[in-house]
Amino acid sequence: PFLVLATQNPVEQEGTYPLPEAQVDRFMLKLKIGYPTEKEEMQIMRMQAKTGEKVQLKKVVTVDKIMDARATINDIYMDEKVEQYIVDLVFATRKPKNYNLDDLEDLISFGASPRATINLNLASRAQAFMEHRAYVTPEDVRTIAMDVLRHRIIPTFEAEAEDITPEDIVTKIMNNVQVP
């Protein structure tokens, strides 16, 4: 398995350069992680406040288990109506008028690419897997859609001037595209 994780600090931008949209699109998900809870921060402090100590890593999963999970996820059933729902969500980012979202037309410079459709399909299957189901529901799609789409929508200058974020656009699309 090949996996790349990247972090982005929303506060400090000096000396860093944003990735081009074509590279950003290659990331399956963009997760936004807030501050830890007090309990979590206490754990972090206790783990990180020791110097010179060797970190002992424990194997938590084998490559075979990961490959088995991937095979199981590939076998998870997705009804054609749910597939169409995924396509509709992505197409609504490109042609909002076709989904009665006329007010979004001037707010999106570039909608989500076909990679969004592929990754929303895969992530929805993974969501069903985590819920211990052998089939994908529209709710699985809705649960993961923001993380798959938020970094793939390029707002217009008009949207930015009005403080309309990609998250706002995805939310409006999800609230208006018919759920099967």
VEXNU-255214 format. One line per 3 residues: number of its first residue (from 1); for each residue y negated, x, z negated of N, C-alpha, C, O. Coordinates in pm, 1 decimal, m for minus. Example, Ala and Ser with C-alpha at 12.3 -4.5 7.8 and 13.67 -1.06 7.14 Angstrom:
BEGIN
1	569.0 1319.0 m780.0 450.0 1230.0 m780.0 330.0 1320.0 m780.0 331.9 1423.6 m846.5 | 225.0 1285.0 m708.0 106.0 1367.0 m714.0 m3.0 1290.0 m787.0 m113.8 1340.9 m803.9
END
This chain:
BEGIN
1	120.5 83.2 0.0 0.0 0.0 0.0 m125.8 86.9 0.0 m129.7 192.6 m62.9 | m226.4 41.3 70.3 m353.7 112.0 78.1 m459.5 24.9 12.5 m472.5 m93.1 45.2 | m534.6 82.3 m79.3 m632.7 5.5 m154.3 m757.2 89.8 m175.6 m748.6 205.5 m216.7
4	m872.2 31.7 m147.5 m999.3 98.1 m173.7 m1081.6 6.6 m263.0 m1101.1 m111.0 m232.5 | m1128.9 61.6 m372.5 m1220.9 m9.7 m460.2 m1354.2 62.9 m454.3 m1358.4 185.9 m451.2 | m1461.7 m12.1 m452.7 m1594.2 48.2 m453.5 m1679.4 m25.9 m555.0 m1662.1 m145.9 m576.3
7	m1770.5 45.7 m616.8 m1861.8 m18.1 m710.7 m2003.0 m11.1 m655.0 m2036.8 76.2 m575.1 | m2083.1 m104.6 m699.3 m2222.1 m110.5 m655.7 m2305.3 m140.3 m779.2 m2285.4 m242.6 m844.8 | m2397.9 m51.8 m811.0 m2483.1 m70.7 m927.0 m2607.2 m148.3 m883.9 m2685.1 m99.0 m802.3
10	m2627.0 m268.3 m937.0 m2741.5 m348.7 m893.5 m2875.9 m297.6 m944.9 m2980.7 m343.5 m899.5 | m2874.1 m202.8 m1039.2 m2998.1 m154.6 m1099.1 m3048.1 m28.5 m1030.3 m3163.5 m23.2 m987.7 | m2963.8 72.3 m1018.8 m3004.3 202.7 m967.2 m2964.7 217.6 m821.2 m2846.1 225.5 m789.2
13	m3062.9 221.3 m732.8 m3036.6 233.8 m589.5 m3081.1 368.4 m532.8 m3044.2 403.3 m420.7 | m3159.6 444.1 m608.9 m3214.9 569.2 m558.7 m3103.8 668.9 m526.6 m3013.4 691.5 m607.0 | m3112.4 727.8 m407.4 m3013.6 826.4 m366.6 m2884.8 766.6 m313.2 m2790.8 839.6 m281.6
16	m2879.5 635.8 m302.8 m2761.1 570.1 m246.0 m2802.6 496.4 m119.6 m2919.7 463.8 m100.2 | m2706.3 471.3 m35.8 m2734.4 404.6 90.3 m2636.4 289.7 108.2 m2516.3 306.2 86.4 | m2686.7 174.0 147.7 m2594.9 60.9 166.9 m2501.2 86.5 284.6 m2537.7 153.3 381.4
19	m2381.2 32.8 274.5 m2285.8 43.2 385.0 m2330.7 m47.2 498.7 m2390.6 m151.9 474.2 | m2302.9 m8.9 621.9 m2330.9 m98.7 734.7 m2245.3 m225.4 722.1 m2136.3 m222.7 665.1 | m2296.5 m335.5 776.2 m2226.9 m464.0 767.1 m2083.2 m455.5 817.6 m1993.7 m517.4 760.2
22	m2060.5 m379.4 924.5 m1925.3 m368.1 980.3 m1829.0 m304.4 880.2 m1710.7 m338.4 878.0 | m1878.3 m212.9 798.1 m1792.0 m152.4 696.3 m1774.0 m245.9 577.6 m1664.2 m256.6 522.9 | m1880.5 m313.4 537.8 m1872.3 m408.7 426.8 m1770.3 m517.5 458.8 m1697.0 m562.6 370.8
25	m1766.1 m558.9 584.0 m1675.0 m665.0 628.1 m1528.6 m625.4 610.7 m1441.4 m712.2 606.0 | m1501.2 m498.0 601.3 m1362.6 m451.7 586.9 m1310.8 m465.8 443.5 m1190.7 m452.4 419.8 | m1399.0 m492.3 349.1 m1356.4 m518.7 211.9 m1312.7 m664.6 202.8 m1385.4 m754.6 244.6
28	m1194.5 m687.0 148.3 m1140.2 m822.8 140.5 m1225.7 m911.8 51.1 m1254.5 m1026.4 85.8 | m1265.9 m858.9 m63.2 m1337.1 m937.7 m163.7 m1459.6 m862.3 m213.9 m1464.6 m739.3 m211.3 | m1557.5 m938.4 m259.1 m1667.7 m880.7 m335.1 m1674.0 m958.7 m465.6 m1714.4 m1074.9 m469.0
31	m1633.4 m892.2 m572.1 m1633.6 m954.7 m703.6 m1760.2 m915.1 m777.0 m1803.6 m800.2 m769.7 | m1818.2 m1008.4 m846.5 m1933.5 m977.8 m930.8 m1885.5 m981.0 m1074.8 m1834.5 m1082.2 m1123.0 | m1902.7 m869.4 m1142.0 m1854.1 m856.3 m1278.5 m1974.1 m835.2 m1369.1 m2052.3 m742.1 m1349.6
34	m1988.0 m921.1 m1467.0 m2098.9 m910.9 m1561.5 m2066.7 m814.1 m1674.4 m1972.3 m735.6 m1665.9 | m2145.7 m821.1 m1778.6 m2123.9 m736.7 m1895.1 m1996.6 m777.9 m1968.2 m1955.7 m893.9 m1961.8 | m1933.6 m682.4 m2038.0 m1816.5 m718.0 m2118.3 m1858.0 m797.2 m2242.2 m1974.3 m796.2 m2282.5
37	m1760.2 m865.6 m2301.6 m1785.0 m935.4 m2428.1 m1800.3 m830.0 m2538.0 m1774.1 m711.9 m2515.0 | m1842.3 m872.0 m2656.3 m1854.9 m777.2 m2767.7 m1720.5 m712.4 m2799.0 m1712.9 m591.8 m2822.4 | m1615.3 m792.6 m2799.4 m1481.3 m741.4 m2829.1 m1438.1 m639.3 m2723.4 m1384.4 m533.5 m2756.4
40	m1462.0 m672.0 m2596.5 m1426.7 m579.7 m2488.4 m1507.4 m450.6 m2497.6 m1454.9 m341.4 m2475.7 | m1634.3 m464.5 m2529.8 m1718.9 m345.4 m2539.6 m1676.2 m256.9 m2655.9 m1684.6 m134.3 m2647.9 | m1630.4 m319.2 m2763.7 m1577.9 m243.1 m2877.2 m1455.7 m161.9 m2832.2 m1442.1 m44.8 m2867.4
43	m1367.2 m225.0 m2754.3 m1248.8 m155.2 m2701.8 m1289.9 m39.5 m2611.2 m1234.2 70.0 m2620.0 | m1386.8 m64.3 m2525.0 m1435.2 39.7 m2433.8 m1489.9 157.5 m2513.5 m1459.3 273.1 m2484.4 | m1571.0 126.8 m2614.1 m1630.5 231.9 m2695.8 m1521.8 314.5 m2763.6 m1526.9 437.5 m2763.0
46	m1424.6 247.1 m2821.5 m1318.3 318.5 m2893.0 m1235.2 405.1 m2798.5 m1191.5 513.7 m2836.4 | m1213.4 358.0 m2677.2 m1133.5 434.2 m2581.1 m1211.4 551.5 m2522.2 m1153.6 656.8 m2495.1 | m1341.0 534.2 m2502.3 m1419.7 633.6 m2429.7 m1497.7 729.3 m2518.6 m1551.2 828.5 m2469.2
49	m1505.6 702.1 m2648.2 m1589.9 783.3 m2735.9 m1519.3 908.7 m2787.2 m1572.2 978.2 m2873.9 | m1402.5 937.6 m2735.4 m1329.6 1057.7 m2776.7 m1339.4 1160.4 m2664.5 m1316.5 1128.5 m2547.9 | m1373.5 1283.7 m2700.4 m1386.4 1387.2 m2598.0 m1267.6 1482.4 m2602.9 m1207.8 1505.0 m2708.1
52	m1235.8 1536.3 m2488.9 m1131.7 1637.5 m2481.1 m990.0 1586.5 m2498.6 m895.9 1665.9 m2500.0 | m973.3 1458.6 m2511.6 m840.2 1402.3 m2531.7 m775.6 1371.6 m2397.4 m839.7 1314.9 m2309.0 | m648.9 1408.8 m2381.8 m577.6 1379.8 m2257.7 m546.2 1231.1 m2250.2 m498.1 1170.6 m2346.0
55	m574.0 1175.3 m2136.0 m543.3 1034.0 m2114.1 m397.4 1022.5 m2072.5 m351.9 1092.7 m1982.2 | m325.7 935.1 m2138.0 m185.6 911.1 m2104.7 m176.7 784.1 m2021.6 m201.5 674.1 m2071.0 | m141.5 800.6 m1896.3 m127.5 685.3 m1807.9 16.0 635.9 m1811.7 110.6 714.7 m1811.1
58	30.6 503.2 m1815.7 162.6 442.5 m1812.8 181.4 371.4 m1680.3 90.6 304.6 m1630.9 | 297.7 385.9 m1624.4 331.7 313.6 m1502.2 349.8 166.6 m1540.9 428.1 134.3 m1630.3 | 277.3 78.9 m1473.5 286.9 m63.7 m1505.5 360.9 m142.7 m1398.8 404.9 m255.0 m1423.2
61	374.5 m83.9 m1280.4 444.4 m152.5 m1171.8 495.6 m48.2 m1072.5 436.0 58.3 m1056.1 | 604.7 m80.0 m1008.2 659.6 10.8 m907.9 611.4 m30.8 m769.4 566.8 m143.7 m749.2 | 621.0 60.7 m675.5 585.2 30.0 m536.9 674.0 m82.8 m484.6 627.0 m171.0 m412.8
64	801.9 m79.7 m520.6 893.8 m185.6 m476.1 849.2 m323.3 m524.4 856.7 m421.2 m450.2 | 802.9 m330.3 m649.3 755.9 m459.7 m703.2 632.5 m507.8 m626.7 619.0 m626.8 m598.4 | 543.8 m415.8 m593.8 424.6 m452.8 m516.3 465.7 m503.4 m378.7 413.6 m604.2 m331.0
67	557.9 m434.3 m316.1 603.7 m476.3 m183.0 675.5 m611.4 m189.5 661.3 m693.2 m98.6 | 751.7 m635.1 m295.6 817.5 m765.1 m314.4 713.9 m876.2 m331.0 728.0 m984.3 m273.8 | 609.8 m848.8 m409.7 503.5 m948.5 m430.0 433.6 m978.3 m297.7 404.7 m1094.0 m267.5
70	406.7 m875.4 m219.5 343.1 m896.3 m88.7 430.7 m982.4 1.5 380.6 m1070.7 71.1 | 561.3 m957.0 0.4 653.5 m1036.7 82.3 654.8 m1182.0 35.6 657.6 m1273.9 117.4 | 652.8 m1202.2 m95.0 649.4 m1338.4 m150.0 521.5 m1409.0 m108.8 524.7 m1525.8 m70.1
73	409.2 m1339.1 m116.6 280.2 m1397.8 m77.6 281.7 m1436.3 70.0 229.8 m1541.6 107.1 | 340.3 m1352.4 153.8 349.2 m1384.0 296.9 431.7 m1509.4 322.7 408.7 m1579.8 421.0 | 527.7 m1537.6 234.9 614.8 m1654.3 251.3 557.2 m1782.5 191.7 616.0 m1889.4 207.5
76	443.6 m1773.3 123.8 384.1 m1892.9 63.8 338.1 m1986.4 175.3 272.3 m1944.3 270.4 | 373.8 m2112.7 161.8 346.1 m2213.7 264.2 198.7 m2252.7 262.8 138.1 m2270.9 157.3 | 142.8 m2265.0 383.4 7.4 m2316.9 397.4 9.7 m2424.7 504.7 42.8 m2398.6 620.3
79	m25.8 m2545.7 464.7 m29.2 m2657.9 557.1 m138.5 m2635.7 661.9 m238.4 m2568.6 636.2 | m117.6 m2692.8 778.9 m215.2 m2678.8 887.4 m352.3 m2734.7 848.0 m454.7 m2684.0 893.8 | m355.5 m2837.7 764.3 m484.7 m2893.0 719.0 m560.1 m2791.9 632.6 m682.7 m2783.7 639.3
82	m488.3 m2716.3 552.7 m551.8 m2613.1 470.0 m597.6 m2497.2 559.0 m704.8 m2440.6 537.4 | m516.6 m2462.4 658.5 m559.1 m2359.7 754.9 m687.8 m2402.8 825.1 m779.6 m2322.6 842.0 | m694.1 m2529.4 865.7 m813.7 m2580.4 932.7 m933.8 m2576.9 839.0 m1045.5 m2548.1 882.1
85	m911.6 m2605.8 711.8 m1018.5 m2600.3 612.1 m1075.9 m2458.4 603.8 m1197.6 m2441.1 596.9 | m989.8 m2358.4 604.6 m1035.3 m2218.8 602.3 m1119.5 m2188.9 725.9 m1227.7 m2131.1 715.4 | m1069.9 m2228.1 842.3 m1144.1 m2205.8 967.2 m1278.2 m2278.9 962.0 m1379.9 m2223.7 1003.9
88	m1279.9 m2401.8 911.4 m1404.6 m2478.3 901.5 m1505.7 m2409.0 810.2 m1624.0 m2401.9 843.5 | m1460.8 m2358.2 696.5 m1552.7 m2289.1 605.6 m1616.2 m2168.4 674.4 m1736.7 m2145.9 662.9 | m1535.5 m2092.0 745.1 m1587.7 m1972.7 812.3 m1678.5 m2012.4 928.7 m1785.9 m1954.7 945.7
91	m1636.6 m2109.6 1008.2 m1719.0 m2151.7 1122.0 m1851.1 m2213.1 1076.1 m1951.3 m2204.0 1146.9 | m1852.0 m2274.6 960.0 m1976.7 m2331.7 907.2 m2079.3 m2222.8 878.0 m2199.0 m2251.2 873.0 | m2034.9 m2098.9 858.7 m2130.2 m1988.7 839.2 m2191.3 m1945.3 971.7 m2298.1 m1884.1 974.0
94	m2123.7 m1977.1 1082.5 m2171.3 m1937.0 1215.7 m2243.7 m2049.5 1288.1 m2343.4 m2026.5 1356.5 | m2193.6 m2169.3 1272.8 m2249.7 m2285.5 1342.4 m2269.2 m2399.4 1242.3 m2199.8 m2500.9 1248.5 | m2364.1 m2381.9 1150.0 m2382.3 m2481.4 1044.1 m2411.5 m2622.4 1095.9 m2371.3 m2720.6 1033.5
97	m2481.4 m2633.0 1210.0 m2514.7 m2766.1 1264.3 m2389.4 m2847.6 1293.3 m2390.8 m2970.0 1279.7 | m2281.2 m2781.5 1333.2 m2156.7 m2852.4 1363.0 m2095.0 m2916.1 1238.7 m2003.0 m2997.3 1249.1 | m2145.7 m2879.2 1121.8 m2092.7 m2930.0 994.9 m2201.3 m3004.5 916.9 m2195.9 m3014.1 794.3
100	m2300.0 m3056.9 990.4 m2412.2 m3130.0 930.2 m2485.7 m3046.7 825.1 m2530.5 m3098.5 722.9 | m2496.8 m2918.1 852.2 m2568.6 m2827.3 763.9 m2687.9 m2767.8 838.9 m2709.6 m2646.6 838.3 | m2764.1 m2855.5 903.3 m2876.9 m2813.3 987.2 m2974.7 m2722.6 912.8 m3031.2 m2630.3 971.5
103	m2994.8 m2749.2 782.8 m3091.9 m2670.8 706.3 m3048.0 m2525.2 687.0 m3129.7 m2441.0 649.7 | m2920.9 m2494.5 711.7 m2874.0 m2355.7 699.7 m2892.4 m2276.1 828.5 m2885.0 m2153.2 827.5 | m2916.1 m2345.5 938.3 m2925.0 m2281.0 1070.2 m3024.8 m2164.8 1071.0 m2995.6 m2058.8 1126.3
106	m3141.0 m2183.8 1010.6 m3245.1 m2080.6 1010.5 m3233.3 m1983.8 892.8 m3319.4 m1897.9 874.1 | m3127.3 m1997.6 813.9 m3111.6 m1912.8 696.0 m3001.5 m1807.3 712.4 m2987.3 m1718.3 628.5 | m2924.0 m1817.8 820.4 m2812.2 m1725.1 841.8 m2835.3 m1644.9 969.6 m2837.5 m1701.0 1079.2
109	m2852.7 m1512.8 954.9 m2864.2 m1425.5 1072.9 m2728.7 m1407.4 1138.2 m2713.3 m1423.6 1259.2 | m2630.0 m1373.3 1055.2 m2493.5 m1352.9 1103.4 m2397.7 m1418.9 1006.5 m2404.7 m1398.0 885.3 | m2307.8 m1499.1 1062.0 m2205.6 m1562.9 980.1 m2085.9 m1471.1 962.2 m2084.6 m1357.4 1009.4
112	m1987.1 m1522.3 894.0 m1866.6 m1445.1 863.3 m1783.7 m1420.7 989.6 m1778.1 m1504.5 1079.6 | m1720.6 m1305.4 993.7 m1640.2 m1264.5 1109.6 m1497.9 m1320.5 1099.2 m1461.8 m1380.3 997.8 | m1417.8 m1301.1 1203.7 m1276.7 m1341.5 1195.6 m1201.3 m1275.6 1079.8 m1102.3 m1330.4 1031.4
115	m1247.5 m1158.2 1035.1 m1184.0 m1097.2 917.3 m1195.8 m1189.3 795.6 m1107.7 m1190.3 709.7 | m1302.8 m1265.3 788.4 m1319.0 m1359.2 677.1 m1209.0 m1464.3 680.1 m1152.9 m1499.0 576.1 | m1178.3 m1514.7 798.3 m1073.0 m1615.2 812.9 m938.9 m1556.9 769.3 m864.7 m1619.4 693.5
118	m909.0 m1438.1 817.3 m783.0 m1371.6 782.5 m775.1 m1347.6 631.8 m673.9 m1377.9 568.6 | m882.6 m1293.2 575.0 m880.9 m1259.1 433.0 m885.8 m1381.5 342.6 m830.6 m1378.6 232.6 | m950.6 m1488.8 386.6 m949.9 m1611.4 306.7 m809.3 m1670.7 304.8 m766.0 m1725.2 203.3
121	m738.7 m1660.4 415.8 m599.1 m1703.3 421.3 m515.2 m1620.8 323.0 m443.3 m1677.0 240.3 | m524.4 m1489.2 331.9 m445.0 m1401.7 244.6 m480.4 m1419.4 97.3 m391.8 m1426.9 12.2 | m609.4 m1426.0 67.6 m652.2 m1440.2 m71.8 m611.6 m1575.7 m128.5 m579.6 m1585.6 m247.0
124	m612.4 m1679.4 m46.5 m569.7 m1812.1 m91.9 m420.6 m1812.6 m123.5 m377.3 m1874.7 m220.5 | m343.3 m1743.8 m42.2 m199.2 m1730.0 m69.8 m177.6 m1653.1 m201.0 m93.2 m1690.5 m282.4 | m254.2 m1546.4 m220.3 m243.7 m1468.5 m344.3 m283.6 m1553.3 m464.6 m223.4 m1542.1 m571.4
127	m385.0 m1638.2 m447.5 m427.3 m1727.9 m555.3 m314.0 m1824.1 m590.9 m286.7 m1846.5 m708.8 | m248.4 m1880.7 m490.9 m134.0 m1969.6 m515.5 m22.2 m1893.3 m587.0 39.9 m1945.7 m679.5 | 3.0 m1770.4 m544.3 104.7 m1684.7 m607.0 74.0 m1666.3 m755.5 163.4 m1675.7 m839.6
130	m53.2 m1639.9 m787.3 m92.0 m1619.5 m927.5 m79.5 m1747.7 m1009.6 m67.0 m1743.2 m1132.0 | m83.1 m1861.0 m941.3 m64.7 m1990.5 m1008.3 82.5 m2032.1 m1008.1 116.0 m2143.8 m1047.5 | 169.5 m1942.5 m963.9 315.3 m1965.9 m961.1 353.5 m2083.9 m872.6 440.0 m2164.2 m907.6
133	286.7 m2092.9 m756.3 318.6 m2198.8 m660.6 364.1 m2137.7 m529.6 323.3 m2027.0 m494.2 | 448.1 m2209.5 m458.1 499.5 m2163.7 m328.8 420.4 m2223.6 m213.3 463.9 m2216.1 m98.3 | 305.2 m2282.9 m242.0 221.4 m2344.9 m139.6 75.1 m2330.4 m179.1 42.0 m2317.7 m297.0
136	m11.5 m2332.5 m79.1 m156.0 m2319.0 m100.0 m219.8 m2456.8 m102.2 m188.5 m2542.1 m19.1 | m309.4 m2478.0 m197.5 m386.5 m2602.0 m205.1 m530.6 m2573.9 m161.7 m574.1 m2458.7 m161.4 | m604.2 m2678.4 m125.5 m746.7 m2657.5 m96.8 m820.7 m2596.8 m216.7 m917.3 m2522.6 m199.4
139	m775.2 m2628.5 m336.5 m839.6 m2572.6 m456.0 m820.4 m2420.7 m463.6 m908.7 m2349.6 m511.5 | m706.5 m2371.2 m417.0 m686.6 m2225.7 m410.1 m792.3 m2163.4 m318.9 m851.0 m2060.2 m351.4 | m815.2 m2227.1 m205.5 m915.5 m2178.7 m109.8 m1053.2 m2180.2 m175.6 m1127.3 m2082.4 m166.6
142	m1087.2 m2289.7 m241.1 m1218.4 m2303.1 m304.7 m1236.7 m2201.5 m418.0 m1346.7 m2150.4 m439.3 | m1129.1 m2173.1 m489.6 m1136.6 m2079.4 m601.7 m1174.8 m1939.0 m555.8 m1249.5 m1869.4 m624.5 | m1124.6 m1897.8 m441.5 m1141.7 m1759.5 m396.5 m1246.3 m1743.9 m285.7 m1284.5 m1631.6 m253.0
145	m1292.5 m1853.9 m228.1 m1381.4 m1848.5 m111.1 m1510.1 m1769.2 m135.2 m1551.6 m1692.0 m48.8 | m1572.2 m1786.8 m248.8 m1697.9 m1715.5 m274.7 m1676.9 m1564.4 m268.4 m1757.4 m1492.7 m208.9 | m1569.0 m1516.2 m329.5 m1543.4 m1372.1 m332.5 m1511.1 m1315.9 m194.2 m1536.9 m1198.7 m166.9
148	m1454.7 m1399.3 m107.6 m1420.6 m1355.3 28.1 m1541.9 m1362.3 120.9 m1555.2 m1279.5 211.0 | m1630.2 m1459.9 100.0 m1738.7 m1485.4 195.7 m1873.6 m1423.5 159.8 m1951.2 m1391.2 249.8 | m1903.6 m1406.3 32.3 m2040.6 m1369.8 m9.3 m2094.4 m1244.0 57.8 m2213.7 m1237.6 87.6
151	m2011.8 m1145.8 82.0 m2059.5 m1019.4 139.8 m2054.5 m1019.1 292.0 m2090.1 m919.4 354.9 | m2010.9 m1128.8 351.5 m1997.2 m1134.7 497.4 m2108.1 m1216.2 563.5 m2114.4 m1223.0 686.3 | m2193.6 m1276.9 485.8 m2301.4 m1359.3 540.1 m2431.4 m1280.8 528.3 m2468.6 m1236.0 419.9
154	m2499.4 m1264.8 640.4 m2626.9 m1192.9 642.0 m2738.2 m1296.4 651.0 m2755.1 m1361.0 754.3 | m2814.5 m1312.2 542.1 m2923.2 m1410.3 545.5 m3040.1 m1362.4 631.9 m3057.1 m1242.7 654.9 | m3119.4 m1457.4 678.5 m3239.1 m1424.4 755.8 m3349.4 m1378.4 660.9 m3337.9 m1390.6 539.0
157	m3456.8 m1325.0 719.8 m3572.5 m1288.3 638.8 m3630.2 m1412.1 571.1 m3678.6 m1405.8 458.0 | m3624.4 m1524.8 641.9 m3673.2 m1651.2 585.0 m3595.6 m1686.2 458.0 m3654.9 m1725.2 357.4 | m3465.0 m1672.3 462.6 m3381.8 m1700.8 344.9 m3418.6 m1607.3 230.4 m3433.3 m1650.7 116.1
160	m3433.4 m1479.3 261.5 m3469.0 m1382.3 158.2 m3605.8 m1413.2 98.8 m3625.6 m1400.3 m22.0 | m3701.2 m1454.3 183.9 m3835.2 m1489.0 136.1 m3831.3 m1608.8 42.0 m3913.8 m1620.5 m48.7 | m3735.3 m1697.0 64.3 m3720.1 m1816.1 m20.3 m3620.5 m1793.8 m134.2 m3580.7 m1888.7 m201.8
163	m3580.3 m1667.7 m155.4 m3482.5 m1631.6 m258.9 m3350.9 m1706.6 m244.9 m3288.0 m1742.4 m344.5 | m3310.2 m1729.9 m122.3 m3181.4 m1794.1 m95.6 m3080.1 m1683.1 m71.1 m3095.4 m1602.1 20.3 | m2977.2 m1680.8 m153.7 m2877.1 m1574.6 m148.7 m2755.8 m1617.5 m65.8 m2738.0 m1736.1 m38.1
166	m2673.3 m1521.7 m26.6 m2547.6 m1559.1 39.2 m2463.0 m1653.0 m48.0 m2394.7 m1741.5 3.6 | m2468.3 m1633.1 m179.8 m2394.7 m1721.7 m270.6 m2445.0 m1865.0 m260.3 m2366.2 m1959.5 m262.7 | m2578.2 m1881.0 m248.7 m2635.1 m2015.6 m232.1 m2583.3 m2079.3 m103.4 m2550.7 m2198.0 m100.3
169	m2576.4 m2000.2 1.2 m2530.0 m2050.4 131.3 m2382.8 m2090.8 123.3 m2345.2 m2198.3 170.0 | m2299.4 m2004.7 64.2 m2156.4 m2036.3 51.1 m2137.2 m2161.9 m33.2 m2054.7 m2247.0 0.2 | m2211.9 m2174.0 m141.0 m2201.3 m2292.3 m227.0 m2233.7 m2418.5 m149.1 m2162.3 m2518.4 m158.8
172	m2342.0 m2414.0 m71.6 m2380.5 m2531.6 7.6 m2271.5 m2565.6 109.7 m2239.2 m2682.7 129.5 | m2215.8 m2464.8 173.2 m2108.3 m2487.7 270.8 m1987.6 m2550.3 201.7 m1931.5 m2648.1 251.1 | m1947.7 m2494.7 88.3 m1830.1 m2547.7 18.2 m1853.4 m2689.7 m32.5 m1759.5 m2768.7 m42.1
175	m1976.7 m2721.5 m64.3 m2007.8 m2856.8 m111.7 m2017.0 m2958.2 1.2 m2017.3 m3078.8 m23.7 | m2024.5 m2910.5 126.0 m2044.3 m3003.0 237.8 m1931.3 m3007.8 339.9 m1916.8 m3107.7 410.4 | m1851.6 m2902.9 349.3 m1739.1 m2905.2 443.3 m1628.4 m2990.1 381.0 m1591.3 m2972.0 265.0
178	m1577.4 m3082.1 460.4 m1477.6 m3176.8 409.9 m1350.7 m3105.2 364.6 m1294.2 m3022.8 436.4 | m1307.6 m3139.5 242.2 m1185.7 m3083.3 184.3 m1068.3 m3172.4 223.6 m1076.1 m3294.4 208.5 | m959.4 m3113.6 273.8 m844.5 m3198.0 312.8 m772.9 m3258.1 191.5 m675.0 m3330.9 207.4
END
